[in-house]
Amino acid sequence: MECVVNSYRAQQLLQLINAMDPADQDGRRRLLAELFGAFGEGSEIRPPVQCDYGHRIFVGVRCRANPGLTILDAATVTIGDDVQIGPNVQLLTEGRDAALPIVIGDNVWLGGGVIVCPGVTIGPDTVVSPGSLVVGDLPERVVAAGSPARVIRQL
């Protein structure tokens, strides 16, 4: 029953967040801090945003997400500091057989339309090119692209 209550509360908060006046950045930030397990100082998520529960999402400081972020948080999603997320990115912890956590390291850039699958860890200082499908872990300081995403060069 707890999951149903948490999901219901998350949907209520998301409805408020997504309908807010764009100029009310302080109000949106306050609601995101209430929704998420952690929401770091100086971080911003532009609506619309969607998630399942919210309390399993941990966002570091100075992160920025463009509109259309979807996070299915049946397991934890940890987003490090200084992460940049393009429009329409999906972070999906739910797999066929289990929910597995996602970890995104510090100073990562996820291009528009990136999909990150369950159980993936993306190392710090990594760039994932727009439209990539990340099905396995990516090391630190690389550029990855494709479907499935592959390392194309070191940084």
Contact map, one row per residue, 1 for C-alpha under 8 A:
11111000000000000000000000000000000000000000000000000000000000000000000000000000000000000000000000000000000000000000000000000000000000000000000000000000000
11111100000000000000000000000000000000000000000000000000000000000000000000000000000000000000000000000000000000000000000000000000000000000000000000000000000
11111110000000000000000000000000000000000000000000001000000000000000000000000000000000000000000000000000000000000000000000000000000000000000000000000000000
11111111000000000000000000000000000000000000000000000000000000000000000000000000000000000000000000000000000000000000000000000000000000000000000000000000000
11111111100000000000000000000000000000000000000000000000000000000000000000000000000000000000000000000000000000000000000000000000000000000000000000000000000
01111111110000000000000000000000000000000000000000001000000000000000000000000000000000000000000000000000000000000000000000000000000000000000000000000000000
00111111111000000000000000000000000000000000000000011000000000000000000000000000000000000000000000000000000000000000000000000000000000000000000000000000000
00011111111100000000000000000000000000000000000000000000000000000000000000000000000000000000000000000000000000000000000000000000000000000000000000000000000
00001111111110000000000000000000000000000000000000001000000000000000000000000000000000000000000000000000000000000000000000000000000000000000000000000000000
00000111111111000000000000000000001000000000000000111100000000000000000000000000000000000000000000000000000000000000000000000000000000000000000000000000000
00000011111111100000000000000000000000000000000000111000000000000000000000000000000000000000000000000000000000000000000000000000000000000000000000000000000
00000001111111110000000000000000000000000000000000000000000000000000000000000000000000000000000000000000000000000000000000000000000000000000000000000000000
00000000111111111000000000000010001000000000000000000000000000000000000000000000000000000000000000000000000000000000000000000000000000000000000000000000000
00000000011111111100000000000000000000000000000011000000000000000000000000000000000000000000000000000000000000000000000000000000000000000000000000000000000
00000000001111111110000000000000000000000000000000000000000000000000000000000000000000000000000000000000000000000000000000000000000000000000000000000000000
00000000000111111111000000000000000000000000000000000000000000000000000000000000000000000000000000000000000000000000000000000000000000000000000000000000000
00000000000011111111000000010011000000000000001100000000000000000000000000000000000000000000000000000000000000000000000000000000000000000000000000000000000
00000000000001111111000000000000000000000000001110000000000000000000000000000000000000000000000000000000000000000000000000000000000000000000000000000000000
00000000000000111111100000000000000000000000000000000000000000000000000000000000000000000000000000000000000000000000000000000000000000000000000000000000000
00000000000000011111110100010000000000000000000000000000000000000000000000000000000000000000000000000000000000000000000000000000000000000000000000000000000
00000000000000000011111100000000000000000000000000000000000000000000000000000000000000000000000000000000000000000000000000000000000000000000000000000000000
00000000000000000001111110000000000000000000000000000000000000000000000000000000000000000000000000000000000000000000000000000000000000000000000000000000000
00000000000000000000111110000000000000000000000000000000000000000000000000000000000000000000000000000000000000000000000000000000000000000000000000000000000
00000000000000000001111111110000000000000000000000000000000000000000000000000000000000000000000000000000000000000000000000000000000000000000000000000000000
00000000000000000000011111111000000000000000000000000000000000000000000000000000000000000000000000000000000000000000000000000000000000000000000000000000000
00000000000000000000000111111100000000000000000000000000000000000000000000000000000000000000000000000000000000000000000000000000000000000000000000000000000
00000000000000000000000111111110000000000000000000000000000000000000000000000000000000000000000000000000000000000000000000000000000000000000000000000000000
00000000000000001001000111111111000000000000000000000000000000000000000000000000000000000000000000000000000000000000000000000000000000000000000000000000000
00000000000000000000000011111111100000000001000000000000000000000000000000000000000000000000000000000000000000000000000000000000000000000000000000000000000
00000000000000000000000001111111110000000000000000000000000000000000000000000000000000000000000000000000000000000000000000000000000000000000000000000000000
00000000000010001000000000111111111000000000000000000000000000000000000000000000000000000000000000000000000000000000000000000000000000000000000000000000000
00000000000000001000000000011111111100100000000000000000000000000000000000000000000000000000000000000000000000000000000000000000000000000000000000000000000
00000000000000000000000000001111111111100000000000000000000000000000000000000000000000000000000000000000000000000000000000000000000000000000000000000000000
00000000000000000000000000000111111110000000000000000000000000000000000000000000000000000000000000000000000000000000000000000000000000000000000000000000000
00000000010010000000000000000011111110000000000000001110000000000000000000000000000000000000000000000000000000000000000000000000000000000000000000000000000
00000000000000000000000000000001111111100000000000000111111000000000000000000000000000000000000000000000000000000000000000000000000000000000000000000000000
00000000000000000000000000000000111111100000000000000111110000000000000000000000000000000000000000000000000000000000000000000000000000000000000000000000000
00000000000000000000000000000000100111110000000000000010111100000000000000000000000000000000000000000000000000000000000000000000000000000000000000000000000
00000000000000000000000000000001100111111010000000000000011110000000000000000000000000000000000000000000000000000000000000000000000000000000000000000000000
00000000000000000000000000000000000001111110000000000000001111100000000000000000000000000000000000000000000000000000000000000000000000000000000000000000000
00000000000000000000000000000000000000111110000000000000000111000000000000000000000000000000000000000000000000000000000000000000000000000000000000000000000
00000000000000000000000000000000000000011111000000000000000011100000000000000000000000000000000000000000000000000000000000000000000000000000000000000000000
00000000000000000000000000000000000000111111100000000000001111110000000000000000000000000000000000000000000000000000000000000000000000000000000000000000000
00000000000000000000000000001000000000000111110000000000000001111000000000000000000000000000000000000000000000000000000000000000000000000000000000000000000
00000000000000000000000000000000000000000011111010000000000000111110000000000000000000000000000000000000000000000000000000000000000000000000000000000000000
00000000000000000000000000000000000000000001111110000000000000011111000000000000000000000000000000000000000000000000000000000000000000000000000000000000000
00000000000000001100000000000000000000000000111110000000000000000111100000000000000000000000000000000000000000000000000000000000000000000000000000000000000
00000000000000001100000000000000000000000000011111000000000000000011100000000000000000000000000000000000000000000000000000000000000000000000000000000000000
00000000000001000100000000000000000000000000111111100000000000000011110000000000000000000000000000000000000000000000000000000000000000000000000000000000000
00000000000001000000000000000000000000000000000111110000000000000001111100000000000000000000000000000000000000000000000000000000000000000000000000000000000
00000000011000000000000000000000000000000000000011111100000000000000011110000000000000000000000000000000000000000000000000000000000000000000000000000000000
00000010011000000000000000000000000000000000000001111100000000000000001111000000000000000000000000000000000000000000000000000000000000000000000000000000000
00100110111000000000000000000000001000000000000000111111000000000000000011000000000000000000000000000000000000000000000000000000000000000000000000000000000
00000000010000000000000000000000001110000000000000111111100000000000000010000000000000000000000000000000000000000000000000000000000000000000000000000000000
00000000000000000000000000000000001111000000000000001111110000000000000000000000000000000000000000000000000000000000000000000000000000000000000000000000000
00000000000000000000000000000000000110000000000000001111110000000000000011111000000000000000000000000000000000000000000000000000000000000000000000000000000
00000000000000000000000000000000000111000000000000000111111000000000000010011110000000000000000000000000000000000000000000000000000000000000000000000000000
00000000000000000000000000000000000111100000000000000011111100000000000000011110000000000000000000000000000000000000000000000000000000000000000000000000000
00000000000000000000000000000000000101110010000000000000111110100000000000000111100000000000000000000000000000000000000000000000000000000000000000000000000
00000000000000000000000000000000000001111010000000000000011111100000000000000011111000000000000000000000000000000000000000000000000000000000000000000000000
00000000000000000000000000000000000000111110000000000000001111100000000000000001110000000000000000000000000000000000000000000000000000000000000000000000000
00000000000000000000000000000000000000011111000000000000000111110000000000000000111000000000000000000000000000000000000000000000000000000000000000000000000
00000000000000000000000000000000000000010111100000000000001111111000000000000001111100000000000000000000000000000000000000000000000000000000000000000000000
00000000000000000000000000000000000000000011110000000000000001111100000000000000011110000000000000000000000000000000000000000000000000000000000000000000000
00000000000000000000000000000000000000000001110000000000000000111110100000000000000111100000000000000000000000000000000000000000000000000000000000000000000
00000000000000000000000000000000000000000000111000000000000000011111100000000000000011110000000000000000000000000000000000000000000000000000000000000000000
00000000000000000000000000000000000000000000111110000000000000001111100000000000000001110000000000000000000000000000000000000000000000000000000000000000000
00000000000000000000000000000000000000000000011111000000000000000111110000000000000000111000000000000000000000000000000000000000000000000000000000000000000
00000000000000000000000000000000000000000000001111000000000000001111111000000000000000111100000000000000000000000000000000000000000000000000000000000000000
00000000000000000000000000000000000000000000000011100000000000000001111100000000000000011111000000000000000000000000000000000000000000000000000000000000000
00000000000000000000000000000000000000000000000001110000000000000000111110000000000000000111100000000000000000000000000000000000000000000000000000000000000
00000000000000000000000000000000000000000000000001110000000000000000011111000000000000000111110000000000000000000000000000000000000000000000000000000000000
00000000000000000000000000000000000000000000000000111101100000000000001111111000000000000001110000000000000000000000000000000000000000000000000000000000000
00000000000000000000000000000000000000000000000000011001000000000000000111110000000000000000110000110000000000000000000000000000000000000000000000000000000
00000000000000000000000000000000000000000000000000000001000000000000000011111000000000000000110000111100000000000000000000000000000000000000000000000000000
00000000000000000000000000000000000000000000000000000001110000000000000011111100000000000000100000011100000000000000000000000000000000000000000000000000000
00000000000000000000000000000000000000000000000000000001110000000000000010111110000000000010100000001111000000000000000000000000000000000000000000000000000
00000000000000000000000000000000000000000000000000000000111000000000000000011111000000000000000000001111000000000000000000000000000000000000000000000000000
00000000000000000000000000000000000000000000000000000000111100000000000000001111101000000000000000000011110000000000000000000000000000000000000000000000000
00000000000000000000000000000000000000000000000000000000001110100000000000000111111000000000000000000011111100000000000000000000000000000000000000000000000
00000000000000000000000000000000000000000000000000000000001111100000000000000011111000000000000000000000111000000000000000000000000000000000000000000000000
00000000000000000000000000000000000000000000000000000000000111110000000000000001111100000000000000000000011100000000000000000000000000000000000000000000000
00000000000000000000000000000000000000000000000000000000000101110000000000000011111110000000000000000000111110000000000000000000000000000000000000000000000
00000000000000000000000000000000000000000000000000000000000000111000000000000000011111000000000000000000001111000000000000000000000000000000000000000000000
00000000000000000000000000000000000000000000000000000000000000011100000000000000001111101000000000000000000011110000000000000000000000000000000000000000000
00000000000000000000000000000000000000000000000000000000000000001110000000000000000111111000000000000000000011111100000000000000010000000000000000000000000
00000000000000000000000000000000000000000000000000000000000000001111100000000000000011111000000000000000000000111000000000000000000000000000000000000000000
00000000000000000000000000000000000000000000000000000000000000000111110000000000000001111100000000000000000000011100000000000000000000000000000000000000000
00000000000000000000000000000000000000000000000000000000000000000001110000000000000011111110000000000000000001111110000000000000000000000000000000000000000
00000000000000000000000000000000000000000000000000000000000000000000111100000000000000011111000000000000000000001111000000000000000000000000000000000000000
00000000000000000000000000000000000000000000000000000000000000000000011100001000000000001111100000000100000000000011110000000000000000000000000000000000000
00000000000000000000000000000000000000000000000000000000000000000000011110000000000000000111111000000100000000000011110000000000000000000000000000000000000
00000000000000000000000000000000000000000000000000000000000000000000001111111000000000000011111000111100000000000000111000000000000000000000000000000000000
00000000000000000000000000000000000000000000000000000000000000000000000111100000000000000001111101110000000000000000110000000000000000000000000000000000000
00000000000000000000000000000000000000000000000000000000000000000000000000000000000000000001111111110000000000000000110000000000000000000000000000000000000
00000000000000000000000000000000000000000000000000000000000000000000000000000000000000000000011111000000000000000000000000000000000000000000000000000000000
00000000000000000000000000000000000000000000000000000000000000000000000000000000000000000000001111100000000000000000000000000000000000000000000000000000000
00000000000000000000000000000000000000000000000000000000000000000000000000000000000000000000011111110000000000000000000000000000000000000000000000000000000
00000000000000000000000000000000000000000000000000000000000000000000000001100000000000000000111011111000000000000000011000000000000000000000000000000000000
00000000000000000000000000000000000000000000000000000000000000000000000001110000000000000000111001111100000000000000011000000000000000000000000000000000000
00000000000000000000000000000000000000000000000000000000000000000000000000111100000000000000100000111110000000000000011100000000000000000000000000000000000
00000000000000000000000000000000000000000000000000000000000000000000000000111100000000000011100000011111000000000001111110000000000000000000000000000000000
00000000000000000000000000000000000000000000000000000000000000000000000000001111000000000000000000001111100000000000001111000000000000000000000000000000000
00000000000000000000000000000000000000000000000000000000000000000000000000001111000000000000000000000111110100000000000011110000000000000000000000000000000
00000000000000000000000000000000000000000000000000000000000000000000000000000011101000000000000000000011111100000000000011111000000000000000000000000000000
00000000000000000000000000000000000000000000000000000000000000000000000000000011111000000000000000000001111100000000000000111000000000000000000000000000000
00000000000000000000000000000000000000000000000000000000000000000000000000000001111100000000000000000000111110000000000000011100000000000000000000000000000
00000000000000000000000000000000000000000000000000000000000000000000000000000001011100000000000000000001111111000000000001111111000000000000000000000000000
00000000000000000000000000000000000000000000000000000000000000000000000000000000001111000000000000000000001111100000000000001111000000000000000000000000000
00000000000000000000000000000000000000000000000000000000000000000000000000000000000111001000000000000000000111110100000000000011110000000000000000000000000
00000000000000000000000000000000000000000000000000000000000000000000000000000000000011101000000000000000000011111100000000000011111000000000000000000000000
00000000000000000000000000000000000000000000000000000000000000000000000000000000000011111000000000000000000001111100000000000000111000000000000000000000000
00000000000000000000000000000000000000000000000000000000000000000000000000000000000001111100000000000000000000111110000000000000011100000000000000000000000
00000000000000000000000000000000000000000000000000000000000000000000000000000000000001011100000000000000000001111111000000000001111111000000000000000000000
00000000000000000000000000000000000000000000000000000000000000000000000000000000000000001111000000000000000000001111100000000000001111000000000000000000000
00000000000000000000000000000000000000000000000000000000000000000000000000000000000000000111000000000100000000000111110100000000000011100000000000000000000
00000000000000000000000000000000000000000000000000000000000000000000000000000000000000000011111000000100000000000011111100000000000011110000000000000000000
00000000000000000000000000000000000000000000000000000000000000000000000000000000000000000011111000111100000000000001111100000000000000100000000000000000000
00000000000000000000000000000000000000000000000000000000000000000000000000000000000000000000100000111110000000000000111110000000000000010000000000000000000
00000000000000000000000000000000000000000000000000000000000000000000000000000000000000000000000000001110000000000001111111000000000001111100000000000000000
00000000000000000000000000000000000000000000000000000000000000000000000000000000000000000000000000000111100000000000001111100000000000011100000000000000000
00000000000000000000000000000000000000000000000000000000000000000000000000000000000000000000000000000011100100000000000111110100000000001111000000000000000
00000000000000000000000000000000000000000000000000000000000000000000000000000000000000000000000000000001110100000000000011111100000000001111100000000000000
00000000000000000000000000000000000000000000000000000000000000000000000000000000000000000000000000000001111100000000000001111100000000000011100000000000000
00000000000000000000000000000000000000000000000000000000000000000000000000000000000000000000000000000000111110000000000000111110000000000001110000000000000
00000000000000000000000000000000000000000000000000000000000000000000000000000000000000000000000000000000001110000000000001111111000000000111111100000000001
00000000000000000000000000000000000000000000000000000000000000000000000000000000000000000000000000000000000111100000000000001111100000000000111100000000000
00000000000000000000000000000000000000000000000000000000000000000000000000000000000000000000000000000000000111100100000000000111110100000000001110001000000
00000000000000000000000000000000000000000000000000000000000000000000000000000000000000000000000000000000000001110100000000000011111100000000001111000000000
00000000000000000000000000000000000000000000000000000000000000000000000000000000000001000000000000000000000001111100000000000001111100000000000010000000000
00000000000000000000000000000000000000000000000000000000000000000000000000000000000000000000000000000000000000111110000000000000111110000000000011000000000
00000000000000000000000000000000000000000000000000000000000000000000000000000000000000000000000000000000000000001110000000000001111111000000000111111000000
00000000000000000000000000000000000000000000000000000000000000000000000000000000000000000000000000000000000000000111100000000000001111100000000011111000000
00000000000000000000000000000000000000000000000000000000000000000000000000000000000000000000000000000000000000000111100100000000000111111000000000111000000
00000000000000000000000000000000000000000000000000000000000000000000000000000000000000000000000000000000000000000001110100000000000011111000000000011000000
00000000000000000000000000000000000000000000000000000000000000000000000000000000000000000000000000000000000000000000101110000000000001111100000000001000000
00000000000000000000000000000000000000000000000000000000000000000000000000000000000000000000000000000000000000000000000111100000000001111110000000000000000
00000000000000000000000000000000000000000000000000000000000000000000000000000000000000000000000000000000000000000000000111100100000000011111010100000010000
00000000000000000000000000000000000000000000000000000000000000000000000000000000000000000000000000000000000000000000000001110100000000001111110000000000000
00000000000000000000000000000000000000000000000000000000000000000000000000000000000000000000000000000000000000000000000001111100000000000111110000000000000
00000000000000000000000000000000000000000000000000000000000000000000000000000000000000000000000000000000000000000000000000111110000000000011111000000000011
00000000000000000000000000000000000000000000000000000000000000000000000000000000000000000000000000000000000000000000000000001110000000000111111100000011111
00000000000000000000000000000000000000000000000000000000000000000000000000000000000000000000000000000000000000000000000000000111100000000000111110000011111
00000000000000000000000000000000000000000000000000000000000000000000000000000000000000000000000000000000000000000000000000000111100100000100011111001111100
00000000000000000000000000000000000000000000000000000000000000000000000000000000000000000000000000000000000000000000000000000001111110000000001111111111000
00000000000000000000000000000000000000000000000000000000000000000000000000000000000000000000000000000000000000000000000000000000101110000000000111111100000
00000000000000000000000000000000000000000000000000000000000000000000000000000000000000000000000000000000000000000000000000000000000111000000000011111100000
00000000000000000000000000000000000000000000000000000000000000000000000000000000000000000000000000000000000000000000000000000000000111100000000011111100000
00000000000000000000000000000000000000000000000000000000000000000000000000000000000000000000000000000000000000000000000000000001000111110000000111111110000
00000000000000000000000000000000000000000000000000000000000000000000000000000000000000000000000000000000000000000000000000000000000000000000000111111111000
00000000000000000000000000000000000000000000000000000000000000000000000000000000000000000000000000000000000000000000000000000000000000000100011110001111110
00000000000000000000000000000000000000000000000000000000000000000000000000000000000000000000000000000000000000000000000000000000000000000000011110000111110
00000000000000000000000000000000000000000000000000000000000000000000000000000000000000000000000000000000000000000000000000000000000000000000011100000011111
00000000000000000000000000000000000000000000000000000000000000000000000000000000000000000000000000000000000000000000000000000000000000000000111000000011111
00000000000000000000000000000000000000000000000000000000000000000000000000000000000000000000000000000000000000000000000000000100000000000000111000000000111
